[in-house]
Amino acid sequence: MIADEDGPGALQIVEIVPFKMVVNWELYLNWNIGDEGEYLESCPFGFHDLSGNTHEWQLSFCYKSSDECGCANHNCLSIVHLENAEPGKCIFAIKFRVSIGFAGARQYIYDDTLIETSPQNFAEKSKYAITVSHRSMKNDPLKISCFIIACHDVNEHNNIFQNEHHILLSQDQELLFESGKFSDVTFIVGEQEFKLHKSILSSRSVYFAAMFNNDCKESINNKVNVEDQSHEVMKEFFRYIYAGKVNKIEIYALELLKIADMYAVIKLKSVCEQTLVKALENENVVEYLNIADKYSAKKLETECIRYIITNIKEIVDLPAFHLDSIPAEHRDRIFKAVAKMT
């Protein structure tokens, strides 16, 4: 049977850029033991090589395949090259990642199989046997992620897949954060709680490392009360701790900079500074300069001073502007800039 785009085996194109494609194929299986040999195929999907030639591919999955498939008594996952390609120097690098379960509780059962092959040799290297227990397959969705990259040589795709590994690691860490599984410390923010992990927090912040390495109240009770911070901002702070990313950084950058400084998460502080520099305007530059001065954000401080001097004429005309609002150590430079205007 062919799993159509709207059916239980729908194929989702996650990313398609020049020479790279990522597709997800999620199968909601409810097979009984008597259904051994059931065969599913995805919809075909297209991809271009380095010469601009179009290639069509198709994924297939067979539960406890037969001897004819060549993977007897296994669950056989295959990728098939449907079109004959013109000979060329391009090779394809292909990686499978297979997981079982729903978001937040996925179990990764297969995360390897890096193939290097030219299109004309692809058919003989297209089948891969994976082991999945019948019980777990009976009720949980099976998600197959396939990464296809066209490249010139092996070194090129090794670098690309190394980046993919970093992305997948970030996604796994984010799932751990959101699920709170196996947590050993609770952060309380208002009426909300975050179930977190001391080892991860300590590895990302010397502040947390010192906290959990001493016999302080938080380390003994495994509870940390966070005051004067919103749940939304702390959630994005912890998301960065785990996954190295922040949702809606433009909205939370100002508050996250303060938190990153407090908990000594230097890289996040730098990311916030870069975001705030991009957002500088006549109306906020003095406020941002004061914040930069208070929290020792040197990059932001330098750019604020440069912005004020460059736009001094418009800024001094603002009703809310007065020189006393400039941090004392920077006033001489601002006075000189104002003096040049008169």
C-alpha positions in Angstrom: 0.0 0.0 0.0 1.1 3.6 -0.6 0.8 5.9 2.4 -0.7 9.0 0.9 0.0 12.6 2.1 -3.1 12.8 4.3 -3.1 9.3 5.6 -1.6 7.7 8.7 1.7 7.4 6.9 1.9 11.1 5.8 5.3 12.4 4.6 6.4 15.8 5.8 9.1 17.8 4.1 10.9 19.4 7.1 13.6 21.2 5.2 14.6 21.6 1.6 17.5 23.9 0.6 20.0 23.6 -2.2 21.6 20.1 -2.1 19.9 19.2 1.2 16.6 17.6 2.1 15.1 16.4 5.4 11.8 14.5 5.4 9.8 13.0 8.3 7.6 10.0 7.8 5.4 9.2 10.8 3.6 5.9 10.8 0.7 5.2 13.2 0.8 1.5 13.4 -1.7 -0.9 14.9 -0.6 -4.2 13.5 -1.3 -7.6 14.9 1.0 -10.6 14.8 -0.9 -11.9 11.8 0.0 -8.9 9.8 3.7 -9.8 9.4 5.0 -8.8 6.0 2.7 -5.7 5.8 4.4 -3.3 3.4 4.2 0.6 3.4 5.6 3.1 0.9 5.8 6.8 1.3 4.8 9.3 -1.4 7.7 10.0 -3.8 9.7 13.1 -3.2 12.1 15.0 -5.4 15.6 16.3 -4.8 18.3 18.0 -6.9 22.0 17.1 -7.1 24.9 19.5 -7.6 24.4 19.5 -11.4 20.7 20.4 -11.1 19.5 16.9 -12.1 16.2 15.9 -10.5 16.1 12.7 -8.5 13.0 11.0 -7.1 13.2 9.0 -3.9 10.8 6.9 -1.9 10.9 5.4 1.6 9.5 2.0 2.3 8.9 0.0 5.6 8.1 -3.6 5.9 7.2 -5.2 9.2 9.0 -8.5 9.7 9.9 -8.8 6.1 10.1 -12.0 4.1 13.2 -13.7 2.8 12.6 -12.1 -0.6 13.2 -8.7 0.9 16.6 -9.9 2.2 15.9 -8.9 5.8 13.9 -11.8 7.1 12.5 -11.5 10.6 13.4 -7.9 10.9 11.6 -4.6 10.3 13.1 -3.5 7.0 13.5 0.2 6.3 14.5 1.1 2.7 15.1 4.2 0.6 14.8 3.7 -3.1 16.1 5.8 -6.0 13.2 5.9 -8.5 15.0 7.7 -11.4 18.2 6.9 -13.2 20.6 9.8 -12.7 23.1 11.0 -15.2 26.7 10.0 -14.3 28.6 12.6 -12.4 31.0 13.3 -9.6 28.2 14.0 -7.1 27.6 11.5 -4.3 24.7 11.3 -1.9 25.1 11.0 1.9 22.0 9.6 3.6 21.2 9.2 7.3 18.2 7.6 9.0 16.9 8.4 12.4 14.0 6.3 13.8 12.1 6.9 17.0 9.0 5.5 18.7 6.5 7.4 20.9 5.0 10.8 21.1 6.7 14.2 21.5 8.2 14.5 25.0 8.5 10.7 25.4 10.3 9.6 22.3 12.7 6.7 22.4 15.3 6.7 19.7 16.0 3.2 18.4 18.1 3.9 15.4 20.4 6.9 14.7 23.1 6.0 12.3 23.6 4.4 8.9 25.6 7.0 7.0 25.6 6.0 3.3 28.0 7.3 0.7 27.1 6.3 -2.8 26.6 7.6 -6.3 23.1 7.4 -7.8 23.9 4.6 -10.3 25.1 2.4 -7.4 22.3 3.3 -5.0 19.9 0.4 -5.5 22.3 -2.2 -4.1 22.9 -0.2 -0.9 19.3 0.9 -0.1 18.0 -1.6 2.4 18.6 -1.4 6.2 17.2 -3.8 8.8 16.0 -2.2 12.1 14.8 -4.0 15.2 11.6 -2.9 16.8 9.6 -4.9 19.4 6.1 -5.8 18.3 4.7 -4.5 21.6 6.1 -1.0 21.2 5.1 -0.9 17.6 1.5 -1.9 18.3 0.3 1.4 19.8 3.0 4.1 19.4 3.8 6.1 16.3 7.0 5.3 14.5 8.8 8.4 13.2 11.4 8.0 10.5 13.6 11.0 9.7 15.7 10.8 6.6 18.5 13.3 5.8 19.7 13.4 2.2 22.6 15.6 1.2 24.3 15.9 -2.2 28.0 16.7 -1.9 31.3 16.6 -3.7 33.2 14.4 -1.4 33.2 12.5 1.9 34.8 15.3 4.0 32.1 17.7 2.9 29.2 15.6 4.0 31.0 14.7 7.3 31.0 18.4 8.2 27.3 18.7 7.2 26.3 15.7 9.3 28.3 16.9 12.2 26.1 20.0 12.2 23.0 17.8 12.0 24.2 15.9 15.1 24.4 19.2 17.0 20.8 20.1 15.9 19.5 16.7 16.9 21.3 16.9 20.3 19.7 20.2 20.9 16.3 18.8 20.1 16.8 15.8 22.4 17.9 18.1 25.2 14.9 20.4 24.7 12.6 17.3 24.9 14.2 16.4 28.2 13.7 19.9 29.5 10.0 20.0 28.5 9.3 16.5 29.9 11.1 16.9 33.2 11.8 13.2 33.2 14.5 12.0 35.7 14.7 15.4 37.3 16.5 15.9 40.6 15.9 19.5 41.4 12.8 21.8 41.2 12.9 25.5 40.5 9.8 27.4 41.8 8.9 30.6 39.9 5.7 32.1 41.4 3.1 29.3 41.2 4.9 27.4 38.4 7.6 24.7 38.8 10.4 23.5 36.5 11.6 20.0 37.0 15.3 20.2 36.1 18.6 18.3 36.3 21.6 19.4 38.5 24.2 17.9 36.2 23.0 19.8 33.2 22.6 23.1 35.1 26.1 22.7 36.6 27.7 21.9 33.3 26.4 25.1 31.8 26.8 27.6 34.7 29.5 28.0 37.4 26.9 29.6 39.6 24.8 26.4 39.6 27.9 24.3 39.9 28.8 26.1 43.1 25.3 25.9 44.4 24.9 22.2 44.0 28.5 21.4 45.1 27.9 22.9 48.6 25.7 22.0 51.5 23.4 24.9 51.0 19.7 24.8 51.5 18.9 24.5 47.8 21.3 21.6 47.3 19.9 19.7 50.3 16.2 20.3 49.7 16.5 20.1 45.9 14.3 23.1 45.6 15.2 26.6 44.4 12.9 29.6 44.8 13.3 32.2 42.0 12.0 35.7 42.9 11.2 38.7 40.8 11.2 36.8 37.6 8.4 35.8 35.3 7.7 32.2 34.4 7.9 33.0 30.7 11.4 34.5 30.9 12.8 31.7 33.2 11.4 29.1 30.8 13.4 30.6 28.0 16.4 30.8 30.2 16.2 27.1 31.0 15.5 26.3 27.4 18.8 27.9 26.5 20.6 26.0 29.3 19.3 22.7 27.9 19.0 23.3 24.1 21.2 26.3 23.4 18.3 28.3 21.9 15.7 30.8 22.9 12.2 31.3 21.5 11.3 34.9 20.8 14.7 36.2 21.8 13.7 39.7 20.6 11.0 39.9 23.2 13.0 38.5 26.1 16.5 39.7 25.4 16.5 42.5 28.0 15.4 40.4 30.9 17.4 37.4 29.8 20.6 39.5 29.8 20.0 40.3 33.5 19.4 36.7 34.3 22.3 35.4 32.3 24.6 37.9 34.2 23.2 36.7 37.5 23.7 33.0 36.8 26.9 33.5 34.8 25.7 32.1 31.5 28.2 34.0 29.4 27.2 32.8 26.0 23.5 33.7 26.5 24.5 37.1 27.8 26.5 37.7 24.6 23.5 36.5 22.5 21.2 39.0 24.3 23.7 41.8 23.8 23.8 41.1 20.0 20.0 41.1 19.9 19.7 44.4 21.8 22.3 46.1 19.6 20.2 45.3 16.6 17.2 46.8 18.3 18.8 50.2 19.2 16.7 53.2 18.6 16.8 56.9 19.6 14.1 56.2 22.2 15.8 53.3 24.0 19.5 53.8 23.6 20.0 55.6 26.9 18.0 53.0 28.8 20.1 50.2 27.2 23.3 52.1 28.0 22.4 52.2 31.6 21.6 48.5 31.6 24.8 47.7 29.9 26.7 49.7 32.5 24.9 48.0 35.4 25.4 44.5 34.1 28.9 44.9 32.6 27.7 44.2 29.1 30.7 45.7 27.3 29.6 44.9 23.7 26.2 46.6 24.2 27.8 49.5 26.1 30.2 50.2 23.2 27.5 50.1 20.6 25.2 52.3 22.6 27.9 55.0 23.0 28.6 54.8 19.3 24.9 55.1 18.5 24.4 58.1 20.7 27.4 60.0 19.3 26.3 59.2 15.7 22.7 60.3 16.3 23.3 62.9 19.0 21.3 65.7 17.3 18.1 63.7 17.2 18.5 62.2 20.6 19.1 65.5 22.5 15.9 66.8 21.0 13.8 64.1 22.6 11.7 65.5 25.4 12.8 62.7 27.8 16.5 63.1 27.2 18.8 64.7 29.7 22.6 64.3 30.2 22.2 63.2 33.8 20.6 60.0 32.6 24.0 59.1 31.0 26.3 57.0 33.2 28.9 59.3 34.8 31.9 57.6 33.2 30.5 58.2 29.7 29.3 61.8 30.1 32.6 63.5 28.9 32.4 61.8 25.5 28.7 62.7 25.2 29.4 66.4 26.3 32.1 66.6 23.6 29.7 65.3 21.0 27.1 67.9 22.1 29.6 70.7 22.1 30.5 70.0 18.4 26.9 70.7 17.5 26.9 74.2 19.0 
